[in-house]
Amino acid sequence: MSDILERLADTVEARKGGDPEASYVSRLLAGGEDSILKKIGEEATETVMAAKDGDKRRIVGETADLWFHCIIMLSHYGLRPSDVLYELRRREGISGIDEKAARSAGARAQAERK
């Protein structure tokens, strides 16, 4: 299943530096961080609204839009879907409560080092 995410990431990479008039991805990437993050916020809101409405087809469609835009964001930061999948695999089998506590402890330790 992750192969589709990698193919999408390859397409996004291929569009970097492309003609913003000819490619939506190129246009979004050319707009920089603020444009990309604003679009993710919009897509996340639309996903939440679809879920609140309980419309399964819209939930799937909006989630696909959100994931697509997240792939663009990952590309902007030099990351790939495989980086996210690796992190999910790392967390597999760890209690969500324990994982969150570990992140909080790590953030506290980092703040103390500053």
C-alpha positions in Angstrom: 0.0 0.0 0.0 2.9 2.4 0.7 3.9 2.1 -2.9 1.2 4.6 -3.9 2.6 7.1 -1.4 6.1 6.7 -2.7 4.9 7.1 -6.3 3.0 10.3 -5.3 6.2 11.5 -3.6 8.2 10.8 -6.7 5.7 12.8 -8.8 5.9 15.7 -6.3 9.7 15.6 -6.5 9.6 15.7 -10.2 7.5 18.8 -10.1 9.9 20.8 -7.9 11.1 23.8 -9.8 8.5 23.1 -12.6 6.3 25.7 -14.2 3.8 27.1 -11.6 1.5 27.9 -14.5 1.4 24.3 -15.7 1.5 22.4 -12.4 -0.5 22.8 -9.2 2.2 21.1 -7.2 4.9 23.4 -8.7 2.7 26.4 -7.9 2.2 25.3 -4.3 5.9 24.5 -3.8 6.9 27.9 -5.4 4.6 29.6 -2.8 6.9 28.3 -0.1 6.2 27.1 3.4 3.3 29.5 4.2 1.4 28.5 1.2 1.9 24.8 1.8 1.0 24.9 5.5 -2.0 27.1 4.9 -3.3 24.5 2.4 -2.7 21.7 4.9 -4.7 23.6 7.5 -7.6 24.1 5.0 -7.5 20.4 4.0 -7.5 19.3 7.7 -10.5 21.5 8.4 -12.4 20.1 5.4 -11.5 16.5 6.7 -12.9 17.3 10.1 -16.0 18.9 8.7 -16.6 15.8 6.5 -16.2 13.5 9.5 -18.6 15.7 11.6 -21.1 15.3 8.8 -20.6 11.5 8.8 -20.3 11.4 5.0 -18.0 8.5 4.4 -17.3 9.3 0.8 -16.3 12.9 1.7 -14.2 11.7 4.6 -12.2 9.5 2.3 -11.9 12.2 -0.4 -10.9 14.9 2.1 -8.4 12.6 3.8 -6.9 11.8 0.4 -6.6 15.6 -0.2 -5.0 16.0 3.2 -2.5 13.2 2.7 -1.6 14.5 -0.7 -0.8 17.9 0.6 1.1 16.4 3.5 3.3 14.6 0.9 4.0 18.1 -0.7 4.9 19.4 2.8 7.2 16.4 3.4 8.9 17.1 0.1 9.4 20.8 0.9 11.3 19.7 4.1 13.3 17.0 2.3 11.3 14.1 3.7 9.5 11.2 2.3 6.4 9.2 3.2 8.7 6.4 4.2 10.0 8.6 7.0 6.5 8.8 8.4 5.9 5.1 7.9 9.2 4.3 9.7 8.0 6.4 12.7 4.6 4.6 12.7 6.4 1.3 12.7 8.6 2.5 15.6 5.5 3.3 17.6 3.7 0.1 16.8 3.0 -1.9 19.9 3.7 1.1 22.2 0.8 2.4 24.3 -0.3 5.8 23.1 -0.2 7.0 26.6 3.4 5.7 27.1 4.5 7.2 23.7 3.1 10.6 24.5 4.7 10.5 28.0 8.1 9.7 26.4 7.7 12.6 24.0 6.8 15.0 26.8 9.8 13.8 28.8 12.1 14.3 25.8 10.8 17.8 25.3 11.4 18.6 29.0 14.9 17.3 28.8 15.6 19.3 25.6 14.3 22.5 27.3 16.5 21.9 30.3 19.6 21.6 28.0 19.0 25.1 26.6 
